[in-house]
């Protein structure tokens, strides 16, 4: 095998691997953020919505709609079972915590 043929085969193999890997990376980036707290699952989407599930994700109900201008950047559960939310707006971050009533969001 000539060096030139080897380089062609190497480039072809690399391109084939990248084509197979790229959709998997893109699919992982589209996954919503999810956290479990207080016996419920909370899921955030990039269009500013928070959904909850009481049955391990079999069905989801809209909890809060912050609007399409805000996107959910992060969800986490605190040590006391509280939910913390990081929203993004125009490159800025807004931190919120879910109050004990389970309905009201307050700045953290």
C-alpha positions in Angstrom: 0.0 0.0 0.0 1.3 3.4 -1.0 1.4 6.2 1.7 -1.1 8.2 -0.3 -3.6 5.4 -0.4 -3.2 4.9 3.4 -3.9 8.6 4.0 -7.0 8.4 1.9 -8.3 5.4 3.8 -7.4 7.0 7.1 -9.4 10.2 6.1 -12.3 8.1 5.0 -12.4 6.2 8.3 -12.2 9.4 10.3 -15.0 11.0 8.3 -17.2 7.9 8.8 -16.6 8.0 12.6 -17.5 11.7 12.8 -20.7 11.2 10.8 -21.8 8.4 13.2 -20.8 10.4 16.4 -22.2 13.8 15.5 -25.9 12.8 15.6 -25.4 11.2 19.1 -23.8 14.4 20.4 -26.6 16.5 18.9 -29.2 14.3 20.4 -27.6 14.5 23.9 -27.6 18.3 23.6 -31.4 18.2 23.0 -32.2 16.3 26.1 -34.1 18.3 28.7 -32.7 19.0 32.2 -34.3 16.8 34.9 -34.1 16.5 38.6 -35.9 14.6 41.3 -37.0 16.3 44.5 -39.8 15.8 47.1 -41.0 12.6 45.3 -41.5 14.4 42.0 -39.5 14.8 38.8 -39.0 18.3 37.5 -38.0 18.8 33.8 -36.9 22.0 32.2 -36.9 22.9 28.5 -35.1 25.4 26.4 -38.3 27.3 25.7 -38.7 28.3 29.4 -41.1 25.6 30.6 -41.0 23.5 33.7 -42.9 20.2 33.8 -43.5 17.9 36.8 -44.2 14.2 37.0 -45.5 12.2 40.0 -45.3 8.8 38.3 -41.7 8.4 37.4 -42.0 10.3 34.1 -44.9 8.3 32.6 -46.9 11.5 32.3 -46.0 15.2 32.6 -47.9 18.3 33.7 -46.9 21.8 32.9 -45.8 23.4 36.2 -44.6 26.8 35.1 -44.2 28.6 31.7 -41.6 31.4 31.9 -42.0 32.2 28.3 -40.0 31.6 25.1 -37.5 34.4 25.9 -36.1 32.5 28.9 -34.4 29.1 28.7 -33.8 26.6 31.5 -30.0 26.4 32.0 -30.0 24.3 35.1 -32.1 22.4 37.6 -30.8 21.0 40.9 -32.2 19.6 44.1 -31.0 21.0 47.4 -30.2 19.0 50.5 -33.7 19.7 52.0 -35.5 18.5 48.8 -36.0 22.0 47.4 -35.7 22.7 43.7 -33.3 25.3 42.4 -33.6 26.7 38.9 -31.2 28.6 36.7 -32.8 30.6 33.9 -31.0 32.2 31.0 -32.0 35.5 29.4 -29.9 37.4 26.8 -26.7 35.8 28.2 -27.6 36.6 31.8 -28.4 34.1 34.5 -31.3 34.2 36.9 -31.4 31.9 40.0 -34.7 30.9 41.5 -35.8 28.5 44.2 -39.2 26.7 44.5 -41.0 27.7 47.7 -42.4 25.2 50.2 -45.9 25.5 48.6 -44.5 23.9 45.5 -45.9 26.6 43.2 -44.1 29.8 43.8 -40.6 30.6 42.5 -38.5 33.1 44.4 -35.1 34.6 43.6 -32.3 32.7 45.3 
